[in-house]
């Protein structure tokens, strides 16, 4: 199929260890050593006013929390509107043995063939009624890594040399399907959902350098790095998820009102921040997002603010370093990030063997968001005690802790699909 091009507008707006193969700093894994802490009440304004109505949450408390998370943790996302050039590179109607439609799209963020861009891969079930609900997730190793399908274009941007099939920071054919275990395409399609994915390094390569990716598009004259309250890499990855949704809203085969954003590890942090900022996402899924994701920071368990900002200084606003070894004075905690997704369905997943990401802290983060869900007229998690391993629970907030290590597995996807059937199908 010959490529076609049109324009839309850009909208406003792995944690054990966090990088696969990274050396893990020492951390606390003893519940008896968790310090006494007080969680801020998501329904109390900074001036002490009690949030008593949905209207007060929407008009006052929610914007206040978004501003604090932006200023102190993730950095402010640029509000500049830029033209987005969309090119459909190919559409194949009988991919994966006739079970799927495969579409590959380039989203270019500025004029010029060498300007920053994101390559989006979209699989849709061939026989499901249109429009189709879709899971949207960034990937770690390039689109070609999520499935062995030889028709997927190789990633052309920088990749870490530690990834399988990567030579001199470039993808080779040997990288095809190397991340397939995290993206069970056949399982997703069989349930009647589509899958959209893009390589996170298209938006910002994952190392401490802000001369590449999308950040320079928004710099002031002479600027080389984001200011202390401006977005880091997580902010850029979250911004890219919203840009992918911009495109999905134009694709008539996609039910853009039923797009679930999913992320694993650091990309789980990005999915949560994207879902908090962009209410167009109908459902949000965090898989083992840990510190800076779903886990409470004030517990000082597993990965801490000090550990994450030392090892990955480019992920967050540099303001976040003020709370390293000083989590007690954080004006927010991660349960309030999860509350920003209310009343939309939210799923938080943990792994028992991933103590670095603090499964109990992730459960407590989900539990702490429940008062906002109730205020907005829906259910929350609905349980007091952390459930047993491999025992999914929840209402509008879902949760499970599975056996095994830090990963995104077919078991996790089975729960996400079941949860989506409950909340997105109607």
N, C-alpha and C positions, 0 to 999 in steps of 0.2 A: 504493500500500500504506500502510495506517495505521501510524504510528510505534509501535514497541513499546519498552519500557524494562525493563532488569533491572540487577542490581548484581553486580560482582565486586570483588576487593580489589586495590589497588595493590601490586605486589611490593616486596620489599626492594630494599632497595636504593634556493676556487677559486684556487688559491694563486698564480696568475700573471697579474694580481694577485689577492689573496685575495678582494676584492670586485670584481665586474665593473665596470669603469670607474674603479676607484680608482687614484690616482696611486701608482706603484710607487717605493718608496725605492731608493737605490742599493744594489747588492749585489755580491758577488764571483761572477764567472762563469768564473774561471780556475782549473783544477784544480791548477796549479803553486802557487797561493796558499792551497790548503787546508792548514791547520796540521797538524802531527803531533798525533795524538790516540790515546787508548787507550779502547777500548770496554769497559764493564763486562761481565763474564762473566755471562750470565743463569743459569748453573748454579753460581754461587758466592754463598753467603749473605753478608749484610752483616758477619757476624762471621768471615768467611773459610772457613766450612765448605763443603765440596764437596757439591753435590746429586748423589747417585749412584743414586737410585731414583725411579720414578714417584711412589711414596707420599710421599717427601720433597718432591718438587716440589709435589704437590697440597696437602699439609698445612702446609708451612712456607714454601717459596720463593715460591709463587704468591701467598699472602696478603701476604707481605712486599713484593713488588713492587707489588701493587695499592695498598697503603697508601702507598708512596713516590709513585707516580703521582698518587694522590688528594691527598696533602698538599702536594706541590711543583709540580704541573702543572695538573691539571684541577679540583681541589677535591673535597672529600668530598661524595658524594651522600647526601641525607637517607635515613635508614632508617625513618622514621615510616611507618606503614601508614595509608592513608586510603581511605575508600569511593570507588569509581569508578562513576559513573553512566553507563550505556551506553544510547544511544538509536539504534535503527536508523531513520534518517530515510526511506530509500527503498530498494527493490530492484526493478530492472528486468531481466527475463530475456532481453531481445532487444536489448540495446544494441549500438552499433557495427555496425549492419546485420545483427544476429542472431548475431554472432560472440562476444558477451561477455555475461556477467552483470555488471551494475554495481550495487554496493551503496555507500551513503553512510551513515556512522555518526558520531555525535557522542559523544566521550568527555569527560565533565565531571568535573573534579577536586575539586569541592567543591559544597556545596549552594548553590542560588540560580541563577537564569537568567543572571546576569551574572558568574558565577564563571569562572575560567580553564578553557578546554576546547580540545580538538583535534578537528578534523573529518578523519575518515579516509575516503579514497576507495579502494574495492577493486574491481578488475576481475578476473574469473575467465573462463577460456575456456569457452564455452557447452557444448561437446561433450566436453571432456576428462573422464576418469574422476575421480570424487571419492574421497577428498579430494585437493586440488591443492597442489603445492609453490608457494611464493609468494616473490617478491622484495619486500622492504620498504625504502622509501627516502623520506626527507624531500625536499621540493622548495623552491625559492627564491621562487616567485612566486604561490603559491596553487594549489589543486587544478585550478581551471579552466584554468590555463596549461599543464598537461601534455598536454592533448588538446582538440581543437576541439568535442568532444561537447557540444551545447547543454544536455544534462541535468545537467551537473556544476554544483553550486552555486558561486556566486561566493564567494571569500574575504571574510570580514567584518572581519577584524582588520587592524591597521596593516601597510601595505606601503610600501617605499621609492618615492618619486615617480620615480626614474630607471627603474623597470621599465616595459616597454611596456604601455599600456592602463591605467595607474594614474593616477588623478586625485585630488589632495588626499589622498594616502595610502590611497585606496580602489580596489578592483578594479572595472573596468567590463567590459562585454561585449567591448570591444576587446582585453582581455587574454587571451581564450580562445585556447588553443593556442600561445601565444608561447614556451613552453618545451618544445614537443612534440618537438623534435629531440633532447632529452636523455632522452625517455621514449618509445621506439618501442613503443607498446602492442601494435600488431598483430604485431610481431616476437616479443614476449614471449609473447603468447597463442598464436601459431601453434606455439610449441615446447612447449605444454602447461603453462605456468607462469601464475600469477596475479601481479598487481602491486598492492601496497598503498602508498599515499602520503598524506602530510599536509604542510601548510605549516609550515615550521620556526618562523615567527613566531607561530604559535598558542601555542607553548611559551615562547618568549622573543623579543620583537622585537629585531632585530639592531642595537641601538645601546646606548651606555653608560648604561643606566638600569635599575635593578633594582626599580623600583616597580611594574612590570607583569609579565605572564607568570606562571610558576608559582613563582618564588622567594618572594614574600611569603607563600605558603601555609605555609612552613616557618620563618618568622622567629620569633625570640624577641620578647617584648614590647619595643617601642620600637626594634627593629632596622630599619635602612633599606637596608643592603647586606650581601652575604655577608661573613663574616669572612675573613681572609687565607687560611685553609685550606679554605674552603667553595667549592662549585661555582660556576663561571661559566656563560656561555651554552652552551658546548660540553657541559658536564655536564647542563644542562637539556635540550638537544636529545637527548642520549644517553638520558636518563631517559624522555623521551617515546617513543623507539623501543621501549623495554621495555614501556611502557604500551600501545602499539599491539599488541605481542605478547600482552599480557594478553588483549586482545579477540580476537585471531586464534585463541587457544587455545579460545575458546568458540564459534567459527564452525565448524560441522560440515562445511562445504564446503572448509575449509582444512586441509592437512596441517601442523599447527603444529610438528611435529618436523622439518620441511623448510622452514624460513623462513630465507632468506638476507638479511642486512641489507647495504644498499648505500649508499654516500655519495660525493658528488663534492665536492672542494675542502674548505671548512670542514666540510661535512657528511660528508666522508670521515673527518675527524678524529673527528666525533661517532659515526660508524658503528664505527670502531675502538674507541673508548672504551666504547660500548654492548656490542660483542662481547666485549671484555675482561672487563667486569663481569658480563655475563649469559650464562651457558653454555647457555641455551636456544636461542640463535641457532645454527642448524646450520652456517652458512657466513657468512663476513664478506668484504666487498669494499670496498677503498679505491681510489678513482679520483682520482689527482693530489692527494692530501691534504697533501703537502709538510710544512712545518715544523709541529711539533706533531701530525703525522699519522704517515706511514710513513717520512719522510726523517730521517736521522740529524742531530741538532742539533749535534754536536761537529765536523761538517765545516765549518761556517761558510761555506756555499755557498748563493747565492740568498737566500731569506728566512731571517732569523735570529731568535733569541729577542728580541733588542732591537727589531728591526723589527716583529715581529708584536705584541708587547705594547704598543708605542707606538701602532700604528695601530688595534689592536683590543683595548683593555685589558679589555673585558668578557668576552672569550672564555674566559679561563683563571682559575684561582685567582690572586689578587694575589701569592701567594708566588712565582709563576713569574718575576716581574720580578727576583728576586734573581739570576737566572742570565743576565740580559741582559748581553752582552759578557763573560760569565763562564761560558760553556758547559762549559769544561773541568772545572768542579767539580760539574756535574750528577751526582747519584748514580746516575742511570739514563740510558739513551738509548732511542730509539724502537724499536730491534730487540727490546727487552724488552717493550714494549707489544704488538708483534706476537706475541711468544712466549706472551703470556697467552691467546691464542686457541687455542693447541695443545691437543689434537691435531685440532681441527676444521679443515676446509678454509678456506684464506685466499687471496684473490687481491689482488695489488697491481698497479695499472696506472699508467703514466706516459705523458707525451707529450714527444717530442723538442723541440718548440718551447716547452716550459714549463720553462725553466731556473730560473725563480723557485721552483718546487716541487722542484728538484734531483732529476731522474730517477735519476741514479747513486746519490744518497743513499737514495732509495726502494728501489732494487734491493738496496743493501747492507743496508738495514733488514730486508728479507725474508730475505736470506742469513744475517744474524746471528741470526734466530729459529730457524734450522734445528737447532741442537743440542738444543733442547727438543723439537722434533717427533721427532727420532730417539730421544731418551730415552723418549718416550712410545709408541714402537713404530710410528711411521709415517714416511713420507718427508717431506723438506723441499722445498727448491727444486731441489736436485740438480745444479746447475751452478756452475762457478767464475767464469766471465767473463760480463759483462753481454751479453745477446743483441743481435743486430742489430735495427734498427727493423722493426716489423710481423712479429715472429717470436716468438709466444708460447711460453713454456717452463714447466716445473715439474712437481711431483708433487702432494703435499697442499698445498704453497704454489705458487701460480701467479703468473706475472709476464709483462707485456709492456710495451714502450715503442713507441707508434705514432707515425707521422708526424703533424704538425699541432700545433695550439696547445692552450691550456688549455680543455678542454671535456669533455663526456660524450657520446660519439658512438655511432652504430649499430655501428661496428667494436668499440668497447669492449664493448657489450652482447653481440655475437656471441661474444666470448671468455668473458664471464661465463656465458652460457647453455651453452656447450660444457663449461666447467668444472663447472657445476652438474649437467649430464647425467652426468658421470663420478662425481661425489661424492654427489649427493642422490638420484638415481633409485633406488638400491638400498636 
